[in-house]
């Protein structure tokens, strides 16, 4: 399967690589969680880096009825949860919408109840604090994970649906463009279109079920999951921003 550089970069950007930590002020974050009351855990998981240890719990909370209700009403999330003074680097409502869509994809498992290839390499490799790969290495590893994605219909459909959801939300496209290195909304849109077309192509879909997808973690059993306990912006949302900035 042959990928263009733009498609490959998009797939890296929307899953993981070169994550950049952005601390959240403790006082501000505490006020946010206090204002959210019983829904605080729904927001808190979006600010927590996924690891092998917390993956199932995060996805369980994410999928709960109360959290899905909160995610469907992002405009009702308290102002204290957003950086209204610095929207270029801070968290915004459009950022949360993008993150909610990304978690939806990340939480999908394949037909054998395993992580999909891209979330697997994200959690077990790119999110690892020791990760120091180059762009070329990230491209290579992401290409391999993407090729393996095609062997699972559930994983392929979920990623294609993520691309489709991004294409439907003009505000998210504008938000991603603002945080990229000079890329226009049309550029970002084209990347999602190319990715969606690739995932729905016969070359990809005909591979579904022909073998079990190989995972990065299968051949890297000693990989640390890099558990994180301090307050920080979610790795996934910052991955999107930083990779769009550095690689596009």
C-alpha positions in Angstrom: 0.0 0.0 0.0 1.5 3.3 -1.0 0.8 6.5 1.0 1.5 10.1 0.0 3.5 12.2 2.5 0.5 14.3 3.3 -1.7 11.3 4.2 1.0 9.8 6.3 1.6 13.0 8.1 -2.1 13.3 8.8 -2.2 9.8 10.3 0.7 10.6 12.5 -0.8 13.9 13.5 -4.2 12.5 14.4 -2.9 9.6 16.5 0.4 10.4 18.1 4.0 11.5 17.8 6.2 14.2 19.3 3.8 15.0 22.1 4.4 18.3 23.8 3.4 18.8 27.4 1.4 21.9 28.2 0.9 22.3 32.0 -2.4 23.4 33.3 -2.4 25.8 36.3 -3.4 23.8 39.4 -5.7 26.5 40.7 -7.5 27.0 37.4 -7.9 23.3 36.9 -9.2 22.7 40.3 -11.8 25.4 39.8 -12.8 23.8 36.4 -13.3 20.4 38.1 -15.2 22.0 40.9 -17.5 23.8 38.5 -18.2 20.6 36.6 -19.3 18.9 39.8 -20.4 15.3 39.1 -19.1 15.5 35.6 -15.5 16.4 36.6 -14.2 12.9 35.8 -15.6 13.2 32.2 -13.4 16.2 31.6 -10.4 15.0 33.7 -9.9 11.9 31.5 -9.6 14.1 28.5 -6.6 15.8 30.3 -5.0 12.5 31.2 -2.5 10.7 29.0 -3.7 7.2 28.0 -1.5 4.3 29.2 -1.9 0.6 29.2 -2.7 0.8 32.9 -5.5 3.4 32.6 -6.8 2.7 29.1 -9.8 0.5 30.0 -10.8 2.8 32.9 -10.6 5.9 30.7 -12.6 4.4 28.0 -15.2 3.1 30.5 -15.7 6.6 31.9 -15.6 8.1 28.4 -18.4 5.8 27.2 -20.7 6.4 30.2 -24.0 8.0 29.6 -23.3 11.1 31.7 -20.0 11.8 29.9 -21.5 11.3 26.5 -24.1 13.9 27.5 -21.4 16.3 28.5 -19.5 15.7 25.3 -22.6 16.4 23.3 -23.0 19.8 25.0 -19.5 21.2 25.0 -20.9 24.7 24.8 -22.2 24.2 28.3 -18.8 23.3 29.8 -17.8 26.1 32.3 -15.6 28.9 31.1 -13.1 28.1 33.9 -12.1 25.0 31.9 -10.8 27.0 29.0 -7.9 29.4 28.4 -9.9 32.4 27.0 -6.9 34.7 27.2 -4.7 32.5 25.0 -6.7 30.5 22.5 -3.7 29.9 20.3 -1.9 27.7 22.8 -4.6 26.9 25.4 -7.6 24.7 25.5 -10.7 25.8 23.6 -14.1 24.3 23.1 -13.2 23.3 19.5 -10.1 21.6 21.0 -12.4 19.6 23.3 -14.6 18.6 20.4 -11.6 17.4 18.5 -10.4 15.5 21.5 -13.7 13.9 22.2 -13.8 12.6 18.6 -10.3 11.3 18.9 -11.0 9.4 22.1 -14.0 7.8 20.4 -11.6 6.3 17.9 -8.9 5.5 20.4 -11.3 3.5 22.6 -12.4 1.2 19.7 -10.9 -2.3 19.9 -10.5 -4.9 17.1 -12.4 -8.1 16.6 -10.2 -9.9 19.2 -10.7 -7.2 21.8 -7.2 -5.7 21.3 -6.2 -2.2 20.7 -6.3 -1.0 17.1 -2.8 -0.6 15.6 -2.6 3.2 15.7 -3.8 3.6 19.3 -1.5 0.7 20.3 1.6 2.4 18.8 0.5 5.7 20.2 0.2 4.4 23.8 3.2 2.0 23.7 5.6 4.1 21.7 4.9 7.7 20.9 3.5 8.6 24.4 6.5 7.0 26.1 8.5 9.8 27.8 11.7 8.1 26.4 10.5 8.4 22.8 13.0 10.4 20.8 12.3 9.3 17.2 12.9 11.3 14.1 10.2 12.4 11.6 11.3 9.6 9.3 11.1 7.0 12.1 7.6 8.2 13.1 6.5 8.1 9.5 7.8 4.5 9.1 6.2 3.3 12.3 2.9 5.0 11.6 2.9 3.6 8.0 3.3 0.1 9.4 0.5 0.6 12.0 -1.8 2.1 9.3 -1.2 -0.9 7.0 -2.0 -3.2 9.8 -5.2 -1.2 10.5 -6.7 -2.5 7.2 -6.7 -6.0 8.5 -9.4 -5.1 11.1 -12.8 -3.9 9.8 -13.7 -2.4 13.2 -10.4 -0.4 13.4 -10.6 0.7 9.7 -14.3 1.8 10.0 -13.6 3.6 13.3 -10.7 5.6 11.8 -12.6 6.4 8.7 -15.5 7.6 10.8 -13.1 9.8 12.7 -11.9 11.4 9.5 -15.5 11.8 8.4 -16.4 13.6 11.7 -13.5 16.0 11.3 -14.6 16.8 7.8 -18.1 17.7 9.0 -16.9 20.2 11.6 -15.7 23.4 10.0 -14.8 24.9 13.4 -12.5 22.1 14.2 -10.8 22.4 10.8 -10.3 26.1 11.4 -9.0 25.4 14.9 -6.5 22.8 13.5 -5.4 25.3 10.8 -4.8 28.0 13.4 -2.4 25.7 15.2 -0.6 24.4 12.2 2.4 25.7 10.4 0.6 27.9 7.9 -1.7 25.3 6.5 -5.1 26.5 5.3 -8.4 24.9 6.2 -8.6 23.5 2.7 -5.1 21.9 3.3 -6.3 20.2 6.5 -9.6 19.2 4.9 -7.7 17.6 2.0 -5.6 15.5 4.4 -8.7 14.1 6.0 -10.3 13.5 2.7 -7.3 11.6 1.4 -7.1 9.5 4.6 -10.8 8.7 4.4 -10.5 7.7 0.8 -7.5 5.5 1.5 -9.3 3.7 4.4 -12.4 3.1 2.3 -10.5 2.0 -0.8 -10.7 -1.6 -2.0 -6.9 -1.9 -1.5 -7.5 -1.5 2.2 -11.0 -3.0 2.8 -10.2 -6.2 1.0 -7.6 -7.0 3.6 -10.1 -7.1 6.5 -10.1 -10.4 8.3 -7.4 -12.0 6.2 -5.1 -11.9 9.2 -4.8 -10.5 12.8 -3.3 -7.0 12.8 0.2 -7.0 14.1 0.7 -4.6 17.0 3.7 -2.6 18.0 3.4 -3.9 21.5 3.6 -7.5 20.3 7.3 -7.0 19.4 8.1 -4.5 22.1 7.0 -6.2 25.3 9.4 -4.2 27.5 7.9 -0.9 26.4 7.1 1.4 29.4 3.7 2.9 29.4 5.0 6.0 30.9 2.2 6.6 33.5 1.7 10.2 34.2 0.2 11.6 37.5 0.7 15.4 37.2 -1.9 17.7 35.6 -1.3 18.3 31.9 -3.0 18.9 28.7 -3.9 15.6 27.0 -1.1 14.2 24.9 -3.4 13.4 22.1 -4.7 16.9 21.6 -1.1 18.3 21.8 0.1 15.6 19.4 -2.3 17.0 16.8 -1.1 20.5 17.3 2.6 19.8 17.5 2.8 17.4 14.6 0.7 19.7 12.4 3.2 22.5 13.3 6.4 20.5 12.8 5.6 18.1 10.0 3.1 19.8 7.7 
